[in-house]
Amino acid sequence: MTRQRPATACLSALLLAVLATLAWLPAAQAATADAATAAPPAPATAADLEGWVSYLASDELDGRLTGSPGGAAAADFLAGQLVALGAVPLPGRDDFRLPFEFTAGTEDAGSSLVLDSTADAEPSERIKPFSFSGTDHVQALSFSDSGSVTAPLVFAGYGLVIPEGQDVAYDSYAGVDVDGKVAVVLRYFPEDASQETRAVLSRYSGLRYKALHAREHGALGLLVVTGPRSPNAGEVVPMTFDTAISGSGLLAASVSGEVAEALFAAAGKDLEAAQKSLDDANPHVTGFDLPGLEVTLHVEVKRERREGVNLVAMLPATVDAAALPAKPWLVLGAHYDHLGRGGHGNSLAKKDEAGMVHHGADDNASGVAALLAAGRRLAAMERGRNVVLALWSGEELGLLGSADFVDGGALPAEQIAAYLNFDMVGRLRDNKLTVQAVGSSPVWPQVLEAANVPVGFDLNLQDDPYLPTDSASFNRVKVPTLHLFTGNHEDYHRPSDTADKIDYEGIARVARFASLVARRVGSEAAPPEFVTVERKAQAGGDRDTLRAYTGTIPDYTTEVEGLRLSGVIEGGPAAEAGLREGDVIVEFAGQQITNIYDYTYALDAVKIGVPVKVVVERDGERVEVTVTPRARQ
């Protein structure tokens, strides 16, 4: 539940925002005067757009990973482009660069586990101490704190806590006491639960979520076991990339099946039998103490800290500072980073593409080019509001740059009228431009319709503002947003996303459309009203919840009854079953599919290696195929 702030707090925030704006006005006036003396740049041509994209997507920039030399070279290049179109730094700043710190990688620097008897154990029950080390046996989880703890052991089942109000009541900590102890939990969720129950449990099975509840119940440490009845049985959890600078407030590690079997055997318990007793998701079956035992857990996580850089410039309003309307800032943004060589877990490269440069021409050199082109157009227009041109870094690592901007106070969110985002706008097909987050303000449909008259797109308007791109950072602080997108494709997050596949005339039209939207917002005295869109429940909280892999590529740009595929991954289960681009999934594993959420829930509920029936609509006919989901590694 969101607490309402006291009226005094609201007035204080408003006063601070007003004072901040007044403090900026002299600098904004000076910037306006300087900008007025320069001739506006000519509109960007298709050749300009191709030059920008080709350089950003070149081998020379090595995939533009945040914090890398290639990312720095991209920032230098883009700073020059912002100067060329007449943009100036934000008031009070000397340049466009807004740096932020992040964790560029994590590694296990030497974790270990020693099992021994507690001091009060009966002599006949004491065990000979034994230890395990090495990442094949004990692997730190990326969000763990570093340190050591010696404490008793408690088996807390699957470590799941389902919030009230869900269709399933389940609490792994009911009946067990982990306060001051090390909790041992199973990875994933009960294997034999009904499909409906699995779909709910899976949403809360992420390891960060499990660590949160272990800590809240007083645990000092967490050991995660991939049970013998689960996918990837007995394997340690890979130390996935985690951008958090700090840990999670407790020590957390994954242990191998060999270690887990030894822990249970020392307590006279059987791991497989314990898992089986829990796997029907009966909420009355609980975990248990592992009596007479204590563990000394040492976890050492090494975090590599780096600096990312946002580039933020402005085109000052062309009206007198005294005439600036309420919320005098309009922000346009696009992320310029990409995946480097795909080493952080979010690459979709095929086996023969591993380690290659991920060029990121559409994602998101195309969005950067559209932003620069829109900026050129806006530089030549009358502007009733200050227009900010923002180039974000760290989007691919978790919206790091845009989140730092809205949280860091460089521009108070209360003073931003709206935010327009460009991400993957380089593959225009069938004249269709998808505009997402339209539900964030009631004015958007009318504004978009008017802006589209001279451009003539077939607009696909979608209300949902909860998107995996930088607009989500602004929606979080209650700024009306729009996100422009031309659709997913089989080159997404692969090295094959190259500049030769981009529609440059299409980008030019997107830029023109966006500039018309921005001009309309800038000329209206009243800023767009923000509306909170009810968020649909979504599966997962991290990649660990996504157990099953099918190799489908959803098409987010088409609103159909079902889930349309923009492609399938070569060699994946969907491709092997005969699914292909254009298929619309209407039934999956016995569940009716009407949208991406239905599909995600149904995918969560399937069992690895068990064939499921999939019904698709293809060329006006219903086609039935059998897909066998695989376990994600």
C-alpha positions in Angstrom: 0.0 0.0 0.0 1.3 3.5 -0.9 1.2 5.9 2.0 -0.2 9.4 1.3 2.3 12.1 2.3 1.2 14.7 4.8 0.1 18.1 3.3 3.1 19.8 4.8 5.5 17.4 3.1 3.7 18.0 -0.2 4.0 21.8 0.2 7.7 21.5 1.2 8.4 19.4 -2.0 6.5 21.9 -4.1 8.4 24.9 -2.6 11.7 23.2 -3.2 10.8 22.5 -6.8 9.7 26.1 -7.4 12.9 27.4 -5.8 15.0 25.1 -7.9 13.3 26.2 -11.0 13.8 29.9 -10.1 17.5 29.2 -9.5 17.8 27.8 -13.0 16.0 30.6 -14.8 19.0 33.0 -15.2 21.2 30.2 -16.6 18.4 29.1 -18.9 17.9 32.6 -20.1 21.7 32.9 -20.9 21.6 29.5 -22.7 18.6 30.7 -24.7 20.4 33.8 -25.8 23.5 31.8 -26.8 21.4 29.3 -28.7 19.4 32.1 -30.5 22.6 33.4 -32.1 23.3 30.1 -33.8 21.6 29.0 -37.0 19.5 25.8 -36.4 20.9 22.7 -38.0 19.4 21.2 -41.1 17.1 18.2 -40.7 18.9 14.9 -40.6 19.1 13.0 -43.8 19.0 9.3 -44.3 22.7 9.5 -44.9 23.2 11.2 -41.5 21.2 8.5 -39.8 23.1 5.7 -41.5 26.4 7.4 -40.5 25.4 7.6 -36.8 24.1 4.0 -36.6 27.0 2.6 -38.6 29.6 4.1 -36.3 27.8 3.1 -33.1 27.2 -0.4 -34.3 30.8 -0.8 -35.6 33.3 -3.4 -34.5 35.4 -0.5 -33.3 33.0 0.2 -30.4 33.0 -3.4 -29.4 29.3 -3.5 -28.5 29.2 -0.3 -26.3 29.0 -2.1 -23.0 28.5 0.3 -20.1 31.8 1.3 -18.5 33.9 -0.1 -21.3 36.3 1.7 -23.7 33.7 1.2 -26.5 31.0 2.8 -24.3 33.3 5.7 -23.6 34.1 6.2 -27.3 30.4 6.2 -28.1 29.8 8.9 -25.4 32.6 11.1 -26.9 31.1 10.8 -30.3 27.5 11.6 -29.1 28.7 14.6 -27.1 30.0 16.0 -30.3 26.7 15.4 -32.1 24.8 17.2 -29.3 27.0 20.2 -29.7 26.5 20.1 -33.4 22.7 20.3 -33.2 23.0 23.3 -30.8 22.2 21.7 -27.5 23.8 23.1 -24.3 24.4 21.6 -20.8 21.8 21.7 -18.1 21.9 24.9 -16.1 24.6 24.8 -13.5 26.7 22.2 -15.4 29.8 22.6 -17.5 29.2 19.7 -19.9 26.7 17.0 -20.8 28.2 14.1 -18.8 26.3 12.8 -15.7 28.3 9.9 -14.3 27.0 7.2 -12.1 28.6 4.2 -10.3 27.5 0.6 -10.7 28.7 -3.0 -10.2 30.2 -4.2 -13.5 30.5 -7.8 -12.5 30.7 -10.2 -9.6 32.8 -13.3 -8.9 33.2 -15.8 -6.1 36.5 -14.9 -4.4 36.7 -18.1 -2.3 33.6 -19.3 -0.5 33.5 -22.4 1.7 31.5 -24.4 4.1 32.4 -26.5 7.2 29.9 -28.8 8.8 30.3 -29.8 12.5 28.3 -30.9 15.4 26.9 -28.3 17.8 28.6 -28.0 21.2 25.6 -29.6 23.0 25.3 -32.6 20.7 25.3 -36.0 22.4 28.8 -37.7 22.1 27.2 -40.6 20.3 25.6 -38.2 17.8 28.7 -36.1 17.0 30.1 -36.2 13.5 33.6 -35.8 12.2 33.8 -32.3 10.8 34.1 -32.0 7.0 34.4 -29.1 4.7 33.7 -28.1 1.1 35.2 -25.4 -1.1 35.5 -24.5 -4.7 32.6 -23.3 -6.9 31.7 -26.8 -8.0 30.5 -27.3 -4.4 29.9 -23.9 -2.8 29.1 -21.0 -5.1 28.3 -17.5 -3.7 25.1 -16.0 -5.0 25.8 -12.6 -6.7 23.7 -10.6 -4.2 25.3 -12.1 -1.1 27.1 -10.1 1.5 30.7 -11.1 2.2 31.7 -12.6 5.6 31.5 -15.6 7.8 28.9 -17.0 10.1 28.7 -20.1 12.4 25.1 -21.2 13.2 22.7 -24.1 13.4 21.0 -25.4 10.3 17.2 -25.4 9.5 15.6 -26.8 6.4 12.9 -24.3 5.3 11.5 -26.2 2.3 11.3 -24.2 -0.9 11.7 -20.9 1.0 8.6 -19.5 -0.5 6.2 -16.9 0.9 3.2 -16.0 -1.1 1.7 -12.6 -0.3 -1.9 -12.3 0.9 -4.5 -11.9 -1.8 -3.2 -14.5 -4.1 -5.1 -17.6 -5.1 -2.6 -19.8 -3.2 -1.8 -19.7 0.5 1.8 -20.9 1.1 4.5 -20.0 3.6 7.6 -22.1 3.9 8.4 -20.5 7.3 5.2 -21.5 9.0 6.2 -24.0 11.7 10.0 -23.5 11.4 12.3 -21.1 13.3 15.3 -19.8 11.3 16.1 -16.9 13.6 19.8 -16.7 14.2 20.4 -19.8 12.0 21.3 -20.7 8.4 18.3 -21.6 6.3 18.6 -24.4 3.7 16.1 -24.0 0.9 15.3 -25.8 -2.3 15.6 -23.9 -5.6 12.5 -23.3 -7.8 9.1 -24.4 -6.5 7.1 -27.6 -5.8 7.5 -30.0 -8.7 4.2 -31.9 -8.5 1.8 -29.0 -7.8 -1.2 -28.5 -10.0 -0.7 -26.3 -13.0 -2.7 -23.4 -11.5 -0.7 -23.6 -8.2 2.7 -23.8 -10.0 1.8 -20.6 -12.0 1.3 -18.7 -8.8 4.3 -20.1 -6.9 6.7 -19.5 -9.8 6.1 -15.8 -9.5 7.7 -15.7 -6.1 10.5 -18.2 -6.6 13.3 -15.8 -7.5 16.4 -16.2 -5.3 16.5 -12.6 -4.3 12.9 -12.9 -3.1 13.8 -16.0 -1.2 16.8 -14.3 0.4 14.6 -11.4 1.4 12.2 -13.6 3.3 15.0 -15.6 4.9 16.5 -12.4 6.2 13.1 -11.0 7.4 12.6 -14.2 9.4 16.0 -13.7 11.1 18.2 -16.0 9.2 21.9 -15.2 9.2 22.6 -17.2 6.0 21.0 -19.0 3.2 22.0 -22.2 1.4 20.2 -22.9 -1.9 20.0 -26.5 -3.1 18.8 -27.6 -6.6 16.9 -30.7 -5.4 17.2 -34.2 -7.0 13.7 -33.9 -8.4 14.2 -30.5 -10.0 15.6 -29.3 -13.3 19.4 -29.0 -13.2 19.3 -31.5 -10.3 22.3 -31.2 -8.0 23.9 -28.3 -9.9 25.1 -25.1 -8.2 23.3 -22.0 -9.2 25.4 -20.0 -11.7 26.7 -16.7 -10.4 24.6 -14.5 -12.7 25.5 -10.9 -13.3 24.1 -8.5 -10.7 24.4 -4.8 -10.9 23.7 -4.1 -7.2 26.5 -2.2 -5.5 25.6 -3.7 -2.1 24.5 -7.1 -0.9 21.2 -8.4 0.4 21.8 -8.3 4.1 22.8 -11.9 4.6 25.2 -14.5 3.4 23.9 -16.5 0.5 25.4 -19.4 -1.4 24.4 -22.3 -3.6 25.6 -25.8 -2.7 25.9 -28.9 -4.9 23.8 -32.0 -4.5 26.8 -33.7 -3.0 27.1 -31.1 -0.2 23.3 -31.1 0.4 23.2 -34.9 0.6 26.0 -34.8 3.2 24.2 -32.2 5.3 21.0 -34.2 5.3 22.7 -37.5 5.9 24.6 -36.1 8.9 21.2 -35.2 10.4 19.7 -38.6 9.6 17.5 -37.1 6.9 17.0 -38.0 3.2 17.0 -35.0 0.8 15.0 -36.6 -2.0 12.3 -37.8 0.5 12.2 -34.4 2.0 11.7 -32.7 -1.4 9.1 -35.3 -2.5 7.0 -34.6 0.7 6.9 -30.9 -0.3 6.3 -31.3 -4.0 2.5 -31.5 -4.0 2.5 -28.0 -2.5 0.5 -29.0 0.5 0.8 -25.9 2.7 0.7 -28.0 5.9 3.9 -29.9 5.1 6.8 -27.9 6.5 10.5 -28.0 6.8 12.4 -29.1 9.9 15.5 -28.6 12.0 18.7 -30.4 11.1 19.5 -31.2 14.7 22.9 -31.4 16.3 24.6 -29.7 13.4 26.1 -26.3 12.8 27.7 -24.9 9.7 30.4 -22.3 9.3 29.6 -20.6 6.1 32.2 -18.2 4.5 31.1 -16.2 1.5 33.4 -13.9 -0.4 31.9 -11.9 -3.2 34.2 -9.6 -5.3 32.4 -6.8 -7.0 34.0 -4.8 -9.8 32.9 -1.2 -9.6 32.8 0.9 -12.7 31.4 4.3 -13.9 28.7 4.7 -16.5 27.9 8.1 -18.1 24.6 9.6 -19.2 24.8 12.4 -21.7 22.1 15.0 -20.9 21.7 18.2 -22.9 19.0 20.8 -23.4 17.4 23.0 -26.1 16.2 26.0 -24.0 12.7 27.2 -24.4 12.3 30.0 -27.0 9.8 31.9 -24.8 10.8 34.4 -22.1 11.7 32.7 -18.9 8.8 34.4 -17.1 6.4 32.8 -19.6 7.5 29.2 -19.0 4.4 27.0 -18.1 4.0 24.7 -15.2 6.4 21.8 -15.4 8.7 23.6 -17.8 10.8 20.6 -18.9 10.2 18.0 -21.6 12.6 15.0 -21.8 13.4 12.9 -24.8 15.6 9.9 -24.2 17.3 6.8 -25.8 19.9 4.4 -24.4 23.2 4.2 -26.3 24.7 1.2 -24.5 24.5 -2.4 -25.7 25.8 -5.8 -24.7 29.5 -5.7 -25.5 30.4 -9.3 -26.4 27.4 -10.7 -24.6 29.1 -11.9 -21.5 26.5 -10.8 -18.9 23.8 -13.3 -19.4 21.3 -11.4 -21.5 22.7 -12.4 -24.9 20.6 -14.6 -27.2 23.6 -15.4 -29.4 23.7 -18.9 -31.0 26.6 -21.2 -30.0 28.6 -20.3 -33.0 28.2 -16.6 -32.2 29.4 -16.7 -28.6 31.9 -14.1 -27.7 31.3 -12.1 -30.9 30.6 -8.3 -30.9 27.0 -7.6 -30.3 26.5 -4.6 -32.6 23.2 -3.3 -31.4 22.2 -1.4 -34.5 18.5 -1.5 -33.8 19.0 -1.9 -30.0 19.6 0.9 -29.7 21.7 2.8 -32.2 18.5 3.3 -34.1 16.9 5.0 -31.1 19.9 7.2 -30.6 19.8 8.3 -34.3 16.0 9.0 -34.0 16.7 11.1 -30.9 19.4 13.1 -32.6 17.2 13.6 -35.7 14.3 14.7 -33.5 16.6 17.1 -31.7 17.7 18.7 -35.0 14.0 19.3 -35.8 13.2 20.7 -32.4 16.2 23.0 -32.5 14.6 24.7 -35.5 11.1 25.0 -33.9 9.6 27.4 -31.3 9.8 25.7 -28.0 7.4 26.6 -25.2 9.3 24.3 -22.7 12.9 23.4 -22.2 13.6 20.3 -24.2 16.1 17.8 -22.7 17.9 15.3 -24.9 19.1 12.4 -22.8 21.3 9.6 -23.9 21.3 6.9 -21.2 23.9 4.3 -20.4 23.3 1.1 -18.4 19.9 0.3 -19.8 20.9 -3.2 -20.7 22.1 -3.8 -17.2 18.8 -2.8 -15.6 17.9 0.8 -16.5 20.8 2.0 -14.5 21.4 5.4 -16.1 17.8 6.6 -16.4 17.1 5.4 -12.8 20.1 7.3 -11.5 18.8 10.4 -13.4 15.3 10.4 -11.9 16.7 9.5 -8.4 19.7 11.8 -8.4 18.0 15.2 -8.6 19.6 16.6 -11.7 16.1 17.6 -12.8 13.2 17.3 -10.3 10.6 14.9 -11.5 7.9 17.3 -10.3 9.1 19.8 -13.0 9.0 17.3 -15.9 5.9 17.5 -18.1 6.5 14.3 -20.0 9.1 11.8 -21.2 9.4 10.3 -24.8 11.6 7.2 -25.2 13.1 5.7 -28.4 14.2 2.1 -28.2 14.4 -0.2 -31.2 12.9 2.0 -33.9 15.0 0.8 -36.9 13.0 -2.1 -38.3 9.8 -0.4 -39.5 7.5 -3.1 -41.1 4.2 -2.6 -42.8 4.2 1.1 -41.9 3.4 0.1 -38.3 4.8 2.1 -35.3 3.9 0.9 -31.9 3.5 3.5 -29.2 3.5 2.1 -25.7 2.6 3.6 -22.3 -0.3 5.5 -23.8 -2.3 4.8 -20.7 0.0 7.1 -18.6 -2.0 10.2 -19.6 -5.5 10.8 -21.0 -4.1 13.4 -23.5 -1.9 11.0 -25.4 -4.4 9.5 -27.9 -5.4 13.0 -29.2 -1.8 14.2 -29.2 -0.6 11.2 -31.2 -3.5 11.3 -33.6 -2.7 15.0 -34.4 1.1 14.4 -34.8 0.5 11.4 -37.1 -1.6 13.3 -39.7 1.4 14.6 -41.7 3.5 11.4 -41.1 0.9 8.7 -41.7 1.9 5.7 -39.6 -0.3 2.8 -38.9 -0.2 3.4 -35.2 -0.6 0.6 -32.7 -1.4 2.2 -29.3 -0.8 0.2 -26.2 -1.6 1.4 -22.6 0.9 -0.6 -20.5 3.7 1.7 -19.2 5.5 -1.1 -17.3 8.1 -1.8 -19.9 11.7 -3.2 -19.9 13.1 0.1 -21.1 14.0 3.6 -19.8 10.5 4.9 -19.8 9.8 2.7 -16.8 12.1 4.9 -14.7 10.0 8.0 -15.4 6.7 6.2 -15.0 7.9 5.2 -11.5 8.2 8.9 -10.5 4.8 9.7 -12.0 5.9 11.4 -15.2 3.6 10.7 -18.2 5.6 8.7 -20.7 5.5 7.4 -24.3 7.7 4.7 -25.8 8.3 4.4 -29.6 9.1 0.9 -30.9 9.0 -0.8 -34.3 9.1 -4.4 -33.0 11.2 -7.3 -32.0 13.1 -9.6 -34.5 15.3 -12.6 -34.6 18.5 -10.5 -34.4 17.5 -9.1 -31.0 20.5 -9.3 -28.5 22.5 -11.2 -31.1 25.7 -10.2 -33.0 23.6 -10.1 -36.2 21.8 -6.9 -35.2 23.8 -4.9 -37.7 23.6 -1.6 -39.5 22.8 -3.0 -42.9 19.4 -4.2 -41.7 18.2 -0.8 -40.6 15.4 1.2 -42.3 16.9 4.7 -42.2 14.0 6.4 -44.0 11.8 4.8 -41.3 13.9 6.3 -38.5 13.6 9.7 -40.1 9.8 9.4 -40.1 9.8 8.3 -36.4 12.0 11.3 -35.6 9.6 13.6 -37.4 6.6 12.1 -35.6 8.3 12.4 -32.2 9.2 16.1 -32.8 5.6 16.9 -33.6 4.5 15.2 -30.4 7.1 17.1 -28.5 6.1 20.4 -30.1 2.5 19.8 -29.1 3.4 19.0 -25.5 5.8 22.0 -25.4 3.2 24.4 -26.7 0.4 23.5 -24.3 0.3 25.5 -21.1 -1.1 22.6 -19.1 1.2 19.6 -18.8 -0.2 16.2 -19.5 -2.0 14.7 -16.5 -0.4 11.6 -15.1 -2.5 8.5 -14.6 -1.4 5.4 -12.8 -2.1 2.3 -14.9 -3.1 -0.8 -13.0 -0.2 -3.1 -13.2 -0.9 -6.6 -14.4 0.7 -9.3 -12.3 3.9 -10.6 -14.0 5.9 -13.7 -13.4 9.2 -13.7 -11.7 11.5 -11.1 -10.2 14.7 -12.5 -11.7 15.8 -14.9 -14.4 15.9 -17.8 -12.0 12.1 -18.0 -12.0 12.2 -18.8 -15.7 12.9 -22.5 -15.6 11.5 -23.5 -18.9 13.0 -22.5 -22.3 11.1 -22.8 -25.6 13.0 -20.5 -27.9 10.0 -18.3 -28.9 10.4 -14.6 -29.7 7.1 -12.8 -28.9 5.9 -9.9 -31.1 5.0 -7.1 -28.7 3.8 -4.8 -31.5 0.7 -6.6 -32.6 -2.5 -6.7 -30.6 -4.2 -10.0 -31.4 -6.2 -12.6 -29.5 -3.2 -14.8 -28.5 0.6 -14.4 -28.7 2.0 -13.6 -32.1 5.6 -14.8 -32.7 8.1 -12.5 -34.4 10.4 -15.5 -34.8 11.8 -18.5 -33.1 15.4 -19.3 -31.9 17.2 -21.6 -34.3 17.7 -25.0 -32.6 15.3 -24.3 -29.8 12.3 -26.4 -28.9 9.8 -24.1 -30.8 11.8 -24.3 -34.0 12.2 -28.1 -33.7 8.4 -28.4 -33.3 7.8 -26.4 -36.4 6.7 -23.1 -35.0 7.6 -20.1 -37.1 7.4 -16.3 -37.5 3.8 -15.1 -37.8 2.2 -18.0 -35.8 -0.2 -16.9 -33.1 -0.2 -19.1 -30.1 -3.8 -19.5 -28.8 -3.3 -22.5 -26.6 -0.3 -23.7 -24.6 -0.3 -26.8 -22.4 -4.1 -26.8 -22.1 -4.3 -23.1 -21.2 -6.0 -20.5 -23.4 -3.6 -17.8 -24.5 -4.9 -14.3 -25.1 -1.8 -12.3 -24.4 1.9 -12.4 -23.3 0.9 -12.7 -19.6 -1.2 -15.8 -20.2 1.7 -17.3 -22.1 4.2 -16.5 -19.3 2.0 -18.0 -16.6 1.4 -21.1 -18.7 5.2 -21.5 -19.4 5.9 -21.2 -15.7 3.6 -24.1 -15.0 5.1 -26.7 -17.4 7.5 -29.4 -16.5 10.9 -29.6 -18.1 11.2 -32.4 -20.6 7.5 -33.2 -20.7 5.9 -32.6 -24.1 3.0 -30.1 -24.3 0.4 -29.4 -26.9 0.6 -26.0 -28.6 -2.1 -24.7 -30.8 -1.4 -21.8 -33.2 -3.3 -19.9 -35.8 -1.5 -19.9 -39.1 -2.8 -18.5 -42.3 -6.3 -18.7 -41.1 -6.1 -22.3 -39.9 -5.5 -23.9 -36.4 -2.3 -25.9 -36.3 -1.4 -28.2 -33.5 2.2 -29.0 -32.6 4.1 -30.6 -29.7 6.8 -28.7 -27.9 9.1 -30.1 -25.3 10.4 -27.4 -23.0 14.0 -27.6 -21.9 15.6 -26.5 -18.7 17.3 -23.1 -18.6 20.9 -23.3 -17.6 
